[in-house]
């Protein structure tokens, strides 16, 4: 039975790197859109961000998946590709939703990506 986070698989390792890159690119795009929207609305970035967070907090749980897919389209694409890889290989990826994808990215970003690699059994 496959073990969670089989980083010995070249495809899993590549998907983790692509996920990290996608997260960075989508975050930059979102940051730029926030700045442009705040500027055009005539409010500070902090005020816009606060109202945006409040609106997200009011969103229904079932809406959040669609919102995340819209805000992070590259990450959503990598998550779909990883699900396909998981179905073909049996190697579990960050299929626990957006939280799992964020944890993988945060782990890699903080320099602890090597901790996710499991030794060969």
MIMARTOR-398650 format. One line per 5 residues: number of its first residue (from 1); their letters; for each residue x, y, z of N, C-alpha, C. Coordinates in steps of 0.02 Angstrom, whole numbers, plus 32768, in hexadecimal, padded with zeros to 4 digits. Layout:
NUM) a) X Y Z X Y Z X Y Z ~ ... .
// end
This chain:
1) xxxxx) 802A 7FC5 8000 8000 8000 8000 802C 803E 8000 ~ 801D 806E 7FD4 8048 80AA 7FD1 8043 80D3 8012 ~ 807B 80F2 8022 807E 811C 805C 8072 8164 8047 ~ 8056 818C 8074 8049 81D2 8064 8089 81F6 8053 ~ 8086 8223 8023 80BD 824E 800E 80FA 8226 7FF6 .
6) xxxxx) 80F0 8200 7FC2 8126 81D8 7FA6 8152 8203 7F79 ~ 817F 8227 7F98 81AA 8254 7F73 81E1 8230 7F4C ~ 81E7 81EE 7F55 8218 81C9 7F2E 8200 81C3 7EE6 ~ 81C2 81D2 7ED9 81A7 81D2 7E96 81BA 8214 7E75 ~ 81D9 8210 7E3A 81EF 824D 7E17 81B3 8279 7E04 .
11) xxxxx) 817B 825A 7DF3 8140 8282 7DE2 8124 82A7 7E1F ~ 8123 8286 7E59 810B 82A7 7E96 8139 82E2 7EA7 ~ 817A 82D7 7EA3 81AA 830D 7EB2 81A2 8347 7E81 ~ 8198 8337 7E42 818F 836B 7E0F 814E 8392 7E1B ~ 8119 836E 7E2C 80DA 838F 7E3B 80DF 83BC 7E78 .
16) xxxxx) 8106 83A8 7EAA 8110 83D2 7EE5 8133 8413 7ED2 ~ 8165 840E 7EA7 8189 844A 7E90 815B 8477 7E67 ~ 8134 8459 7E3A 8106 847F 7E10 80D0 84A0 7E3C ~ 80BA 847C 7E6F 8088 8498 7E9D 80A4 84D6 7EBF ~ 80E1 84D2 7ED6 8102 850A 7EF7 8107 8546 7EC7 .
21) xxxxx) 811C 853A 7E8A 8121 8570 7E58 80DD 858D 7E48 ~ 80AB 8562 7E41 8067 8579 7E32 804C 85A5 7E6B ~ 8059 8590 7EA8 8042 85B6 7EE2 8060 85FC 7EE2 ~ 80A2 8600 7ED5 80C3 8641 7ED3 80A5 866E 7E9C ~ 809C 8652 7E61 8081 8679 7E29 803A 8690 7E37 .
26) xxxxx) 8010 8663 7E50 7FCB 8676 7E5F 7FC7 86AA 7E97 ~ 7FF2 86A3 7ECA 7FF3 86D5 7EFF 8006 8719 7EE4 ~ 8037 871C 7EB8 804C 875C 7E9B 8013 877B 7E72 ~ 7FF1 8752 7E4B 7FB9 876C 7E24 7F82 8786 7E51 ~ 7F73 8761 7E86 7F3F 8776 7EB5 7F53 87B7 7ED8 .
31) xxxxx) 7F92 87BC 7EEC 7FAB 87F9 7F0C 7FA4 8835 7EDD ~ 7FB5 882B 7E9E 7FAF 8861 7E6C 7F66 8875 7E63 ~ 7F39 8844 7E5F 7EF1 8854 7E57 7ED8 8879 7E95 ~ 7EEE 8865 7ED0 7EDA 8888 7F0D 7EF0 88D2 7F0A ~ 7F2E 88DD 7EF7 7F48 8921 7EF4 7F21 894B 7EC1 .
36) xxxxx) 7F15 892E 7E87 7EF0 8952 7E53 7EA8 8961 7E68 ~ 7E88 8930 7E88 7E43 8939 7E9D 7E3E 896D 7ED5 ~ 7E6C 8969 7F05 7E6C 899B 7F3B 7E77 89E0 7F20 ~ 7EA5 89E7 7EF1 7EB4 8A28 7ED4 7E77 8A43 7EAE ~ 7E57 8A19 7E86 7E1D 8A30 7E5F 7DE1 8A3E 7E8C .
41) xxxxx) 7DDD 8A1C 7EC6 7DA6 8A28 7EF5 7DB5 8A65 7F22 ~ 7DF3 8A7E 7F1E 7E05 8AB8 7F46 7E0D 8AA9 7F90 ~ 7E21 8A6C 7FA0 7E2C 8A5C 7FE6 7E72 8A3F 7FEF ~ 7E87 8A3C 802D 7ECA 8A21 803A 7EC9 89D5 802E ~ 7F03 89BB 8021 7F0A 8973 8017 7EF4 894D 8056 .
46) xxxxx) 7F06 8967 8090 7EF3 8947 80CF 7EA7 8945 80D8 ~ 7E85 897D 80C8 7E3C 897F 80CE 7E1C 894E 809D ~ 7E36 894C 805F 7E1B 891E 802E 7E25 88D6 8045 ~ 7E61 88C7 805C 7E71 8883 8071 7E44 886E 80AB ~ 7E39 889A 80DB 7E0F 888A 8114 7DC7 887A 80FD .
51) xxxxx) 7DAC 88A3 80D0 7D68 8896 80B9 7D65 8857 808F ~ 7D9B 8848 806A 7D9C 880A 8043 7D9D 87CD 8071 ~ 7DC7 87CF 80A5 7DCA 8797 80D4 7D87 878D 80F6 ~ 7D66 87C4 8108 7D24 87BF 8128 7CF2 879F 80F9 ~ 7CF4 87B1 80B9 7CC5 8794 8089 7CD3 8749 807F .
56) xxxxx) 7D12 8736 807D 7D24 86F0 8076 7D0C 86C9 80B4 ~ 7D13 86E7 80EE 7CFE 86C5 812C 7CB2 86B9 812C ~ 7C8D 86E4 8109 7C44 86DB 8106 7C2F 86AA 80D0 ~ 7C5C 8698 80A4 7C4B 866A 806D 7C3B 8625 8088 ~ 7C0D 8605 8068 7BFB 85C0 807B 7C36 8592 806B .
61) xxxxx) 7C3E 855F 8093 7C76 8530 808B 7C78 8513 8044 ~ 7C3E 8503 8029 7C3D 84E4 7FE6 7C51 8516 7FB0 ~ 7C4E 8557 7FBE 7C63 8589 7F8D 7CAF 8591 7F8D ~ 7CCF 8581 7FC3 7D17 858E 7FC9 7D41 8569 7F95 ~ 7D2E 852D 7F84 7D53 8507 7F52 7D53 852C 7F0F .
66) xxxxx) 7D19 8545 7EFB 7D14 856A 7EBC 7D3B 85AB 7EC0 ~ 7D37 85CD 7EF9 7D5B 860C 7F01 7DA7 85FF 7EFE ~ 7DBE 85CC 7F20 7E05 85BB 7F20 7E1C 85AA 7ED9 ~ 7DF4 8585 7EB4 7E05 8574 7E6F 7E0C 85B3 7E44 ~ 7DE1 85E5 7E51 7DE4 8623 7E2B 7E20 864E 7E40 .
71) xxxxx) 7E2F 8650 7E80 7E66 8679 7E99 7EAA 865B 7E8A ~ 7EAD 8618 7E89 7EED 85F4 7E80 7EE6 85C2 7E46 ~ 7EDD 85DA 7E08 7ED1 85AC 7DD1 7F0B 857D 7DC1 ~ 7F49 8595 7DC9 7F82 8569 7DBC 7F86 8531 7DF0 ~ 7F7A 8543 7E2E 7F7B 8511 7E64 7F42 84DF 7E58 .
76) xxxxx) 7F08 84F7 7E44 7ED0 84CA 7E36 7EE2 8498 7DFF ~ 7F06 84B0 7DCC 7F1B 8484 7D95 7F4B 844F 7DAF ~ 7F7B 8463 7DD9 7FAB 8432 7DF4 7F87 8400 7E21 ~ 7F57 8417 7E48 7F31 83E9 7E72 7F0C 83B5 7E48 ~ 7EEF 83CB 7E0F 7ECE 839C 7DE2 7F00 836A 7DC5 .
81) xxxxx) 7F3A 8383 7DB0 7F6E 8356 7D95 7F85 8325 7DC9 ~ 7F8B 833B 7E07 7FA2 830F 7E3D 7F6D 82D9 7E4B ~ 7F2D 82EC 7E48 7EF8 82BB 7E51 7EFB 8286 7E1A ~ 7F09 829C 7DDC 7F10 826C 7DA5 7F4B 823E 7DB2 ~ 7F83 825A 7DC8 7FBE 8231 7DD7 7FAE 8200 7E10 .
86) xxxxx) 7F8B 8217 7E42 7F78 81EC 7E7A 7F4C 81B2 7E62 ~ 7F1E 81C0 7E35 7EF2 818C 7E1B 7F1A 8158 7DF3 ~ 7F4C 816F 7DCD 7F75 8141 7DA4 7FA7 8119 7DCE ~ 7FC6 813B 7DFF 7FFF 811D 7E22 7FEE 8102 7E67 ~ 7FB8 811C 7E85 7FA9 8109 7EC9 7FCF 8132 7EFD .
91) xxxxx) 7FF7 8162 7EE6 801D 818C 7F13 7FF2 81C5 7F2C ~ 7FE0 81C6 7F6B 7FB6 81FD 7F84 7FDB 823F 7F81 ~ 7FB8 8272 7F6B 7FD3 82B6 7F69 7FAC 82E1 7F99 ~ 7FB0 8322 7F91 7F8C 834F 7FBE 7F42 8351 7FAB ~ 7F20 8319 7FB0 7EDB 8315 7F9B 7EAB 832A 7FD2 .
96) xxxxx) 7EC5 8342 800A 7E9A 8358 8040 7E81 839E 8035 ~ 7E7C 83B3 7FF7 7E62 83F5 7FE7 7E98 842A 7FE8 ~ 7E82 8467 7FEC 7EAF 84A0 7FE8 7EDD 84A3 8024 ~ 7EC6 848E 805E 7EF1 848E 8099 7F2E 8462 808E ~ 7F25 8427 8071 7F5E 83FA 8065 7F8E 8419 8032 .
101) xxxxx) 7F73 8439 7FFF 7F9E 8459 7FCD 7FC7 8491 7FED ~ 7FA7 84B7 8019 7FCA 84ED 803C 8001 84D1 8068 ~ 7FF4 849A 808B 8026 847C 80B7 8063 8465 808F ~ 8057 8445 8056 808F 8430 802C 80B8 846D 8017 ~ 8097 84A1 8000 80BB 84DD 7FEB 80E1 84FC 8025 .
106) xxxxx) 80C1 8503 805F 80E2 8522 8099 811F 84F9 80AF ~ 811A 84B8 80AA 8152 848C 80BD 818D 8496 808E ~ 817E 8499 804E 81B4 84A3 801D 81D1 84E9 8024 ~ 81A5 851B 802B 81BB 8561 8031 81E8 856C 806D ~ 81DA 8549 80A3 8201 8552 80E1 8243 852B 80E0 .
111) xxxxx) 824F 8505 80AC 828D 84E0 80A6 828B 849A 80C4 ~ 8250 8483 80D5 824A 8441 80F4 8230 840C 80C3 ~ 8233 841A 8083 821B 83EA 8051 823B 83A6 8055 ~ 827B 83A4 806B 829D 8364 8070 827F 8338 80A6 ~ 825D 8357 80D7 823D 832F 810B 8201 8307 80F1 .
116) xxxxx) 81E6 831D 80B9 81AC 82FB 809D 81C1 82BB 8077 ~ 8200 82B6 8068 8218 827C 8042 821D 8240 8070 ~ 81FF 820A 805C 8201 81CD 8084 8238 819F 8069 ~ 825B 817E 8095 828D 814E 807E 826C 8113 805B ~ 8291 80F4 802F 8276 80B8 800F 8269 8083 8045 .
121) x) 822F 8061 8041 8220 802D 8073 824D 7FF1 806D .
// end
